[in-house]
């Protein structure tokens, strides 16, 4: 039964059928599928599978990923309070688009996928100044600051990642809070993340989830 539900849900997710996806999940719950099974065996594997479909053969578009991640995020948020044993979040991450940059779709996809994978994400939106990244990371006990940039000038500019790292060093927080980056400039220049003093970079949402997990594990 579960395999049929998984395929039905994935089909709705791939088609970004919000109503259909929720109906599959709610019917599954009525049939006795537990909230834990819904999250860990249906929702998370399905969004990961959809991301893989984009990376391997471009079957899904970037807009599909965004909508699918929002559907997944909502279902996870609905199911978590119903767990028999409360599940702790895997970690706290502050995300934002770098100062002077107003392109946010990629960041939103990463944010949704991280949330669907049980990370607590504080999404600061567009055009975030360096001090705001630091303040929110401290206030939310974040292990990671993620900075997205679509334009080269915002990636390497004086109010970008370099400034964020400078402020972390001033506060002696570089051993507690790591900075990762992503976006088009880093895909064009694979070494750019080193030039802006980031601790790592991710090319896509799947790599972001993997990178975040590795960093948080190292910080424990």
C-alpha positions in Angstrom: 0.0 0.0 0.0 2.8 2.4 0.9 4.5 2.1 -2.4 1.3 3.0 -4.2 0.8 6.1 -2.0 4.4 7.1 -2.6 4.0 7.0 -6.4 0.6 8.8 -6.3 2.1 11.5 -4.1 5.2 11.9 -6.3 3.0 12.2 -9.4 1.0 15.0 -7.8 4.2 16.7 -6.5 5.9 16.5 -9.9 2.8 18.1 -11.4 2.9 20.7 -8.6 -0.7 19.7 -7.9 -1.1 21.2 -4.4 -4.6 20.0 -3.8 -3.9 16.5 -5.2 -0.7 16.2 -3.1 -2.5 17.2 0.1 -5.3 14.8 -0.7 -3.0 11.9 -1.1 -1.3 12.7 2.3 -4.6 13.2 4.2 -6.1 10.0 2.7 -2.9 8.1 3.7 -3.2 9.3 7.2 -6.9 8.2 7.3 -5.7 4.7 6.1 -3.3 4.4 9.0 -0.1 5.7 7.6 1.7 7.4 10.5 2.9 11.0 10.4 6.5 9.7 10.8 6.0 7.5 7.7 4.5 10.4 5.8 7.5 12.6 6.5 10.4 10.1 6.3 9.1 7.6 3.7 6.9 9.8 1.4 7.7 13.5 1.6 11.4 13.7 2.0 12.3 10.9 -0.5 9.9 12.4 -3.0 11.4 15.9 -2.9 14.9 14.4 -3.1 13.8 12.3 -6.1 12.4 15.3 -7.9 15.6 17.2 -7.4 17.5 14.3 -8.8 15.3 14.2 -11.8 16.2 17.8 -12.5 19.9 17.3 -12.1 20.2 14.1 -14.1 17.9 14.7 -17.0 16.2 18.1 -16.6 12.7 16.6 -16.5 11.5 19.2 -14.0 11.9 23.0 -14.2 13.2 25.3 -11.5 9.7 26.7 -10.9 8.5 23.2 -10.4 11.1 22.7 -7.7 10.1 25.9 -6.0 6.4 24.9 -5.8 7.2 21.3 -4.9 9.4 22.4 -2.0 6.6 24.7 -0.7 4.1 21.8 -0.8 6.6 19.5 1.0 7.4 22.2 3.6 3.7 22.6 4.4 3.1 18.9 4.8 6.2 18.5 7.1 5.0 21.4 9.2 1.5 19.8 9.5 2.9 16.4 10.4 5.6 17.3 12.9 3.3 18.2 15.8 1.6 14.8 15.3 4.7 12.7 15.9 4.5 10.3 18.8 8.0 11.3 19.9 8.8 14.9 19.2 11.5 15.2 16.5 14.2 17.7 17.1 15.3 19.9 14.2 18.6 18.9 12.7 20.0 22.4 13.0 19.5 26.1 12.6 20.3 27.9 9.4 20.1 31.6 8.5 19.6 32.1 4.8 19.5 35.3 2.7 20.3 36.8 -0.6 23.4 39.0 -0.5 23.3 42.7 -0.1 22.5 44.5 -3.4 21.0 41.3 -4.9 17.3 41.0 -5.6 17.1 37.5 -7.1 15.5 35.0 -4.7 14.1 31.9 -6.5 17.1 29.7 -5.9 17.3 30.6 -2.2 13.6 29.9 -1.8 14.1 26.4 -3.3 17.0 25.7 -1.0 15.1 27.0 2.0 12.1 24.8 1.3 14.2 21.7 0.8 16.1 22.3 4.0 12.9 22.7 5.9 11.5 19.6 4.4 14.6 17.8 5.6 13.9 19.0 9.2 16.2 22.0 9.4 15.0 25.2 11.1 15.5 27.9 8.5 15.4 31.6 9.2 14.9 33.1 5.7 15.9 36.8 5.7 14.8 37.3 2.1 16.5 39.7 -0.4 19.2 42.3 -0.1 20.4 41.3 3.3 23.2 43.4 4.9 26.1 41.6 6.6 25.2 42.8 10.1 21.7 41.4 9.8 23.1 37.9 8.9 25.2 38.1 12.1 22.5 39.3 14.4 20.0 36.7 13.2 22.5 33.9 13.4 23.4 34.8 17.0 19.7 35.4 18.0 18.6 32.0 16.6 21.7 30.0 17.7 22.4 29.2 14.1 25.3 26.9 13.1 25.3 28.1 9.5 24.8 31.3 7.5 23.9 30.7 3.9 24.3 33.5 1.4 22.8 33.3 -2.1 24.1 35.5 -4.9 22.9 35.7 -8.5 25.2 38.6 -9.5 29.0 38.6 -9.4 29.2 42.1 -7.9 27.0 41.0 -4.9 29.0 37.8 -4.4 32.4 39.5 -4.2 31.3 43.0 -3.1 32.3 44.7 0.1 29.0 43.9 1.7 28.9 40.3 0.7 30.3 37.1 2.2 33.7 38.7 2.9 32.1 41.2 5.2 30.0 38.6 7.0 33.2 36.5 7.6 35.0 39.7 8.8 32.2 40.4 11.4 32.3 36.8 12.6 36.0 37.0 13.1 35.6 40.2 15.0 33.2 38.5 17.3 35.3 35.3 17.5 32.5 33.2 16.2 34.1 31.5 13.2 34.5 28.2 15.1 30.7 28.2 16.0 29.1 29.6 12.9 30.1 28.6 9.4 29.3 30.4 6.1 28.2 28.7 2.9 27.4 30.3 -0.4 25.6 29.4 -3.6 24.3 30.9 -6.9 25.3 31.5 -10.5 28.7 33.2 -9.8 29.9 30.1 -7.9 28.8 27.8 -10.6 30.9 29.7 -13.2 33.9 29.9 -11.0 34.3 26.8 -8.7 37.0 28.5 -6.7 35.1 31.7 -6.0 33.9 30.6 -2.7 37.5 30.5 -1.4 38.1 34.0 -2.7 35.1 35.3 -0.6 36.3 33.3 2.4 33.3 31.0 2.6 33.5 27.7 4.4 31.8 25.9 1.5 29.5 26.2 -1.5 26.7 24.2 -3.0 25.7 24.0 -6.6 22.1 23.0 -6.0 19.5 22.1 -3.3 20.6 18.5 -3.0 24.2 19.5 -2.4 23.1 22.2 0.0 21.3 19.6 2.2 24.5 17.4 2.1 26.8 20.3 2.8 24.7 21.5 5.7 24.5 18.1 7.2 28.3 17.6 7.0 29.0 21.0 8.6 26.6 20.6 11.4 28.0 17.1 12.2 31.5 18.6 12.3 30.4 21.3 14.7 29.0 18.8 17.2 
